Amino acid sequence: MFIPKRKIILTGYRATGKTLVGLTLAEHLGLEFIDMDELLVARAGKSIRQIVAQQGWGQFRLLERDLLAEMVCRKDVVLSTGGGAILHQDIWNLLRQTGLVVWLTADIDTICRRLSEDPNSSAQRPTLTDSDIYAEVAQVLAERDPLYEKGSHLAVDTSNKSAGEIVHIIETALGDDAFLRAVEASLPKDPIYC
């Protein structure tokens, strides 16, 4: 059942602000916050880098898919999904029916700058392509942007905005009945029930 005011799903590439915006938004709305990458790491007892090094990207994606499936019927939550969660289209389409999906975007330069300024970024996440960071971001965005666009209800460019400004945009959308009716009208006529 579509419950946009009780479940917000944040998607987007790394370094677009999903964790900071999610924490702030959850606090504003009085909802639980779940960072799915952090939860996956806690359950596995290993970093994403360790999971990938020991078991490969395929195993990591399976763990990510299983966790995403668990979230379909969660309520009263703001979810910060991993950048690659959008690849699980079968589960994503179900998740999209149960809450408002917000795609946080940023330009390549901003993403690369944020990644280079984050001392934990390379330690936590292995490379996806073995290319330099700019080439990797460009390649992955080219592959995923169509999925993010198709799988989201609202897009917010975070390049030159504070977390507070982004949260305000999302909260404004949640208060816009015409927007929410349009979103609900775009969903399948046979909704899932949790």
C-alpha positions as CSV (number, residue, x, y, z in Angstrom):
1,M,0.0,0.0,0.0
2,F,1.4,3.4,-1.0
3,I,2.2,5.3,2.2
4,P,4.4,8.2,1.2
5,K,4.3,10.0,4.5
6,R,5.3,6.9,6.4
7,K,8.1,5.6,4.2
8,I,10.7,7.6,2.3
9,I,13.2,5.8,0.2
10,L,16.4,7.7,-0.8
11,T,18.3,6.5,-3.8
12,G,21.2,7.8,-5.9
13,Y,24.8,7.4,-6.5
14,R,27.5,7.5,-3.7
15,A,28.2,10.9,-2.2
16,T,24.9,12.4,-3.2
17,G,23.9,12.9,0.5
18,K,21.6,9.9,1.2
19,T,22.8,9.3,4.7
20,L,22.9,12.9,5.9
21,V,19.6,13.8,4.3
22,G,18.1,10.6,5.5
23,L,19.1,11.2,9.1
24,T,17.8,14.8,9.0
25,L,14.6,13.9,7.3
26,A,13.9,11.0,9.7
27,E,14.4,13.4,12.6
28,H,12.1,16.0,11.1
29,L,9.3,13.4,10.4
30,G,9.7,11.4,13.6
31,L,10.5,8.2,11.6
32,E,13.2,5.6,12.1
33,F,16.3,5.9,9.9
34,I,17.9,2.9,8.3
35,D,21.1,3.1,6.3
36,M,20.9,-0.1,4.3
37,D,24.7,-0.4,3.7
38,E,25.4,0.0,7.4
39,L,22.8,-2.6,8.3
40,L,24.2,-5.0,5.7
41,V,27.7,-4.5,7.0
42,A,26.5,-5.0,10.6
43,R,24.8,-8.2,9.7
44,A,27.7,-9.6,7.7
45,G,30.3,-8.6,10.3
46,K,32.5,-7.3,7.5
47,S,32.9,-4.2,5.5
48,I,31.6,-4.0,1.9
49,R,35.2,-4.1,0.8
50,Q,35.8,-7.3,2.7
51,I,32.6,-8.9,1.4
52,V,33.6,-8.1,-2.2
53,A,37.2,-9.2,-1.7
54,Q,36.3,-12.5,-0.1
55,Q,33.1,-13.4,-2.0
56,G,32.8,-11.1,-5.0
57,W,30.3,-8.4,-6.1
58,G,27.7,-11.1,-6.9
59,Q,27.5,-12.2,-3.3
60,F,27.3,-8.6,-2.1
61,R,24.4,-7.9,-4.6
62,L,22.6,-11.0,-3.3
63,L,22.9,-9.8,0.3
64,E,21.7,-6.3,-0.8
65,R,18.8,-7.8,-2.7
66,D,17.6,-9.8,0.3
67,L,17.8,-6.8,2.6
68,L,15.9,-4.7,0.0
69,A,13.2,-7.3,-0.1
70,E,12.9,-7.1,3.7
71,M,12.3,-3.3,3.4
72,V,9.3,-3.6,1.1
73,C,6.7,-3.8,3.9
74,R,8.6,-1.7,6.5
75,K,6.7,1.4,7.6
76,D,7.5,4.6,9.6
77,V,11.0,4.7,8.1
78,V,13.4,6.7,6.0
79,L,15.6,4.3,4.0
80,S,19.0,5.2,2.6
81,T,19.6,2.6,0.0
82,G,23.0,1.7,-1.5
83,G,23.8,3.2,-4.8
84,G,23.4,-0.1,-6.6
85,A,20.1,-1.1,-4.9
86,I,18.3,0.3,-8.0
87,L,19.8,-2.6,-10.0
88,H,17.4,-5.0,-8.3
89,Q,14.5,-3.9,-10.5
90,D,12.0,-6.7,-9.5
91,I,12.3,-5.7,-5.8
92,W,12.6,-2.0,-6.5
93,N,9.3,-2.0,-8.3
94,L,7.6,-3.4,-5.3
95,L,9.4,-1.0,-2.9
96,R,8.4,1.9,-5.1
97,Q,4.7,1.1,-4.5
98,T,5.1,1.4,-0.7
99,G,6.6,4.8,-0.2
100,L,7.9,7.9,-1.8
101,V,11.2,7.3,-3.7
102,V,13.5,10.4,-3.8
103,W,16.5,10.3,-6.2
104,L,19.3,12.5,-4.9
105,T,21.5,13.6,-7.8
106,A,24.7,15.5,-8.1
107,D,27.0,16.3,-11.0
108,I,30.1,14.2,-11.6
109,D,32.5,16.9,-10.4
110,T,30.6,17.3,-7.1
111,I,30.5,13.5,-6.6
112,C,34.2,13.1,-7.2
113,R,35.1,16.0,-4.9
114,R,32.9,14.6,-2.1
115,L,34.4,11.1,-2.5
116,S,38.0,12.5,-2.5
117,E,37.2,14.5,0.7
118,D,35.8,11.5,2.5
119,P,38.6,9.6,4.2
120,N,36.4,6.5,4.7
121,S,35.1,6.2,1.1
122,S,37.9,4.1,-0.5
123,A,38.4,2.1,2.7
124,Q,34.8,1.1,2.8
125,R,33.9,0.6,-0.8
126,P,36.0,-1.1,-3.5
127,T,36.1,0.2,-7.0
128,L,33.4,-1.0,-9.4
129,T,35.4,-0.7,-12.6
130,D,39.1,-0.4,-11.8
131,S,39.1,3.0,-13.7
132,D,40.1,6.3,-12.2
133,I,37.4,7.8,-10.0
134,Y,36.1,10.3,-12.6
135,A,35.8,7.7,-15.4
136,E,34.1,5.2,-13.0
137,V,31.5,7.8,-11.8
138,A,30.8,8.8,-15.4
139,Q,30.4,5.2,-16.5
140,V,28.2,4.0,-13.6
141,L,26.0,7.1,-13.8
142,A,25.5,6.5,-17.5
143,E,24.3,3.0,-16.7
144,R,22.2,3.8,-13.6
145,D,20.7,7.2,-14.2
146,P,17.9,5.8,-16.4
147,L,17.1,3.3,-13.7
148,Y,17.1,6.1,-11.0
149,E,14.9,8.2,-13.1
150,K,12.4,5.5,-13.9
151,G,12.4,4.2,-10.3
152,S,11.8,7.5,-8.5
153,H,8.9,9.8,-7.8
154,L,11.0,12.9,-7.1
155,A,14.5,14.0,-8.1
156,V,16.5,16.6,-6.1
157,D,19.9,17.9,-7.2
158,T,22.1,18.0,-4.1
159,S,25.1,19.6,-5.8
160,N,24.7,23.1,-4.3
161,K,22.2,22.5,-1.5
162,S,22.5,21.9,2.2
163,A,20.9,18.9,3.9
164,G,18.3,21.3,5.3
165,E,17.4,22.7,1.9
166,I,17.0,19.2,0.5
167,V,14.8,18.1,3.4
168,H,12.7,21.2,2.9
169,I,12.1,20.2,-0.8
170,I,11.1,16.7,0.2
171,E,8.8,17.8,3.0
172,T,7.2,20.3,0.6
173,A,6.5,17.5,-1.8
174,L,5.0,15.4,1.0
175,G,2.6,18.2,1.7
176,D,1.6,18.7,-1.9
177,D,-1.7,16.7,-2.4
178,A,-1.7,17.2,-6.1
179,F,1.9,15.8,-6.4
180,L,1.0,12.8,-4.2
181,R,-2.2,12.1,-6.2
182,A,-0.1,12.2,-9.4
183,V,2.4,9.8,-7.9
184,E,-0.3,7.4,-6.7
185,A,-2.0,7.5,-10.1
186,S,1.3,6.4,-11.7
187,L,1.4,3.2,-9.7
188,P,0.0,-0.1,-10.8
189,K,-3.7,-0.6,-10.3
190,D,-3.2,-3.8,-8.4
191,P,-1.1,-2.5,-5.4
192,I,0.7,-4.8,-3.1
193,Y,-0.6,-5.0,0.5
194,C,1.7,-5.3,3.4
